[in-house]
C-alpha cells in the first residue's frame, strides 16, 4: 500500500514516461490541450482523491468533510474573484456535463435552443443529434456566412425572432474570432431567452482581459478548466445569483454524485495561478503567437477560415491548397513529422466529420513552453514543408529532426518527479 508508483506499477510509469517524451519532443498545436503546472498535478495526485463528499460545503451527505469543504470553498471564491462572477459551481467533471446541468436547470425536454452547428465551429453539447442535447431538445442551429465565414448577427437575430428559443448558446470549439456578448444579450432580451456563454476554449483569454468578457451579459457561463485556463481536466459553471440554487441542484443531485475533490483542489490551484501577473503575460503571448502562426501559414499559401484569428486558434481549409488531402490525412502526415494537430470540419464541409477537409491549430501549449512569434514562423514553415513533401518519408523525418531540435530549446517540465 505504501509503494511508490514506480515500485507498484512500472508498466504504467513506462506509458507515462513515453507520453512525457512525446510531449517534450513534439509540437502540440491542438487548441483544446495544455500543460498544467506541477502544482496542479500535485493537487490532483493528493490525499483529497480519497474523500467522498456528496453535496456542497457545510451541506454534505458524508461526515469528515470539514477539510474538503475548505478546499472547495477556496476554489469557489478564487473562481468568483478571477471572473467577477456572482456564483460558481466547481463540481462538474467535464464541459459536456456543465452544459447538461445548465439545460437541466433552465429547460424542459423539448424546449428550443439556438446554438452553433458543430461543422461550423460548435460543440457536441450544443445540439449534435447523437449527443443528449440533440436528443432531448429542439435545436435550431446557426452557422457562419458563406462569404465571410463569420457569424452574422443579423441572421442570429432573425432566427431568434422566428423560433423564439428559450435558450441561446454563444460559444464554439472551432471559431477563430471574438464574440461580442453585448450583441448576443440584446438578441436574447428581444425574444425573452436565457443566454448561455460556453467559453471553454477562451476562458484563459477572458480571465486575462484579452477577449471580451461575458459575465456582465450572460445569465450562465460554462467553461472547462483545462485548455487556455491551464488547469486540470474538468469544468465549472458561473451564473447570476438568481440561478444559483437551480444550477447547484442540477449538478447535484441532478446529473452527478460525488465530486472529485482532488480535481476541485487542482482547479483552485489553477485559479490562484491565473490571478498572477505571469498568467496575463502568458495569455497575451498566446494571442500574439496565434496571429504570428496564422500569418506564417498564410504566407505559405494556406487558406485560413475567416482569414485569420482573434483568439488562440485557427482553421486551415485544405481544399484551397491541397484539394485531395483530407484533414485526417494531413494530421497523420504532420504527426509523423512531430507536429500534433487535429482534423476538423470546416464550414460547409463536403467530407464527413471522421475525415474532414480541415485541420485545427492553436498556440496554448507552444506558448506555455516559452515560444514566441519568431518560433511560430518556423512552425508554419515546418507545417508547409511537411504537407508539400508528404509522400516522402525522408522529408518528414528531416522536419521531425528540426522539430525535436526546436523543442529541446523549450522544455516543458525541467523538474518533474511525481512518481518516485
C-alpha angles and dihedrals in degrees: 000000000000096000119122118244089254089058098038100046117008091168091061091046089052091056090049093049091048090055090046088054090048091051093046095050102039136062109244110203099166102128095211093059132076144161116258120215120260088250092058091050091049091053090051090051092048135118089265088079086079100060128095109206112168110180129024137296110302090006106071130147092218131060123236095050101121094107098041085049087060092049093050092045090053091052092048096048092046092050091048090051094044095053102023091240125161095218134013132189110198098182106088111115095210144005092254089056092047090056090045090055092051092051089046091052100044107026144051122223109278095029116137122256124188108209144148121279114250093232090052093053107286129126135254091251092055092076114303106163092231091051125080088250094060093041100052104030137055103248121202105189127210126195141179130286113269094229104038096029086219133114110270108216093201088059090049091052092050093049091048092050092048099045102028096214120203090217132029117199119205116186141076146204096219110027116116099200138079124266117227098215093186090064091049090051091055091052093047092049092049091061100029095248131150113244120222122185115201102199098168093132100039103036094110092049090050093048089053095046095245094117130044113276119244097192098088092050110034130078092210134012127195128191141165115237098225121059111064092351088066097214133120123302105277142083146244136205123220123191147155115277093253090066097041098099094045092048094048092049091048091055094043124049090356105070107349139047123196115012122230099251095186090055092046088053089050090050089054091052090050092050090052090050090049091060092059121099091241090063093056089049089050094051092049089052091051089059094043090050092048091053091047092049091047091050091048092050092048090051088054090057101260121142111229119204107251088009096271143342143281096189140030101301145055138189124224115210101211094189091076094057108016105025096178095045116094125208090247092054092045092051090050093049091049092049089056086057092049096258116124118204132143131242111246139180117248125212111288090008114183093199126077124263089253092055107025132175096242147051128220122221134181140175109223095104100041088047090051087057090057099256118149141189095296091057091048090061088054091049091052089052091048091053092048094047092049096051094041091053097031093133091060116082090191092055092051090048090053090053090047090056090051089049092050091050091051093046092052089061090057110041116192099213120016094180114027116152108145098135107054 
